[in-house]
């Protein structure tokens, strides 16, 4: 999976970014999404506040904002069309490679790591996986969705080795 990273805060080490890329590649393989592309931008609380207001109409800072990319296309093919034409299936898979972007507040990650009594590394991993699951269609609006998403989230973090301290 290709992941573009931008650190607007200048607070995220290259080692941390490399670990997040590695962990999200691990998660992508688990979800069979390893041929996808996404972006992560690390911001401060002021910037995440603006983003949260713009995209979610919530007037406060948050920890992560996930923007799932859904291409608006009038091109439609049946599953049968794609099975009968492997070249078309590959072309459509490439067309649909970009899945979205995450904005992660580094300020909130530090605050929450302290509040929850675990490492900054664990919090950044949690926020990255949480956002990644959102841009792959997972949500937590209902108890059933929450159980499915949070169970998968913990499975990924634990299997990767980023457990709670």
Order of alpha helices (4+ residues) and beta strands (2+ residues): beta-alpha-beta-alpha-beta-alpha-alpha-beta-alpha-alpha-alpha
